[in-house]
Each structure stands twice: as structure tokens, then as C-alpha cells.
Amino acid sequence: MNTRIDPDDVVLLRRAGLTEEDLAHSILVAGIVGELLDAMPKEMREGLDERLAVRGALFHDLGKVVTSGITHGEEGARIGRELGLPQEVLAVMVKHVRAGVPPDEATHYGLPPGDRRVTRPEEALAIYADKLSDIMEEPGLVEDLTDARGRFAEILAARADLAKDEVTRGRYLRLREMVEAKAGG
């Protein structure tokens, strides 16, 4: 397992009822965050809370113990609050759905009112890593993380199921740009 992932967090996710399939996905996402961080020059990592980025990635799908629907981020934050997780980790859970929905679009997606825009680079890292993992988990779509990063925009343009919709695709592309500018990709 990735050395940045706290084994106690994995135990906590299992105890909360996350399936092994969802846990494997979450570990992959956290691992991708670690690889993106490793690709960043040290000066680009300064000021980043690496632990937050990894924990946010690891816990992002906690709400899937209740629903795999659009509100799984909200449910994850609710459960995370009960578990005593920090607010910054809860924010990743809420914001990862549809890549940071602004308040005027929340009801359009069936989300409760609220501002889910990405405000921290750690959130962007976790959300971008989640979408990269979705791409990597598609059989035969890419060879590896490098391929997924390199073809990210092309894949989202060709695969509406991965992009969700044009507005969400635009948010994913902006997050990618933000992260890759730091990672030199």
C-alpha cells in the first residue's frame, strides 16, 4: 500500500461499511494523488497539505456506503462528520461530485443548495486523481497513469459517460490544467 495512506484510515473505511471494490478504487485514487505529488518539483509542493490531498482522495467515496447516486458526496460528509474527520476532508467529499459545482447549478444536478466550487489545490488533486482512476479502470482504454494524463482531454471529449456533461467536462479540464501546471505535465 502507498506509504502516504494511513492504515488506520483504511480500517475506518472498512468499519464504516465501504465495499472492497469501492475501497480499492479509493486506494487507487489516493495512490494517484501520491504519484502526482511525486511528479511535482519540491518548490511546487510548498504550501500544499499533502496529507489532506491523500486523505481527501481516500475518503472521497465514503458516501457510497449509503448511495452511489449524485448525493454520495453529501452522504460521505455526513458520515465523515460523525467519524470526526476534519472539515477539509469533508469538503473534498462534497466537492468531488461533478468536479466542484457552483451554487447556481446545484439544484440542476439534484444536489442540495450550496457552493461546491474547488477552492484548494488539494481538492483539485483529489478530484483530478478520481477522474484519472475512472479512466484507468476502464478496460483497454489506457495503458497506465502517464497515458491517462496525456490523453485526459481527448478521452473526456470522446466519452460522455466519463465527462458527465459539457459543463462538468469543462470543470474537469480546468482542474487538470491547475494540477498539471504544478506537476509539469
Helices and strands as residue ranges (DSSP letters): H 7-16, H 20-39, H 42-45, H 50-59, G 62-65, H 72-83, H 87-95, G 97-99, G 103-105, G 107-109, H 121-136, H 145-150, H 152-158, H 160-163, H 166-183
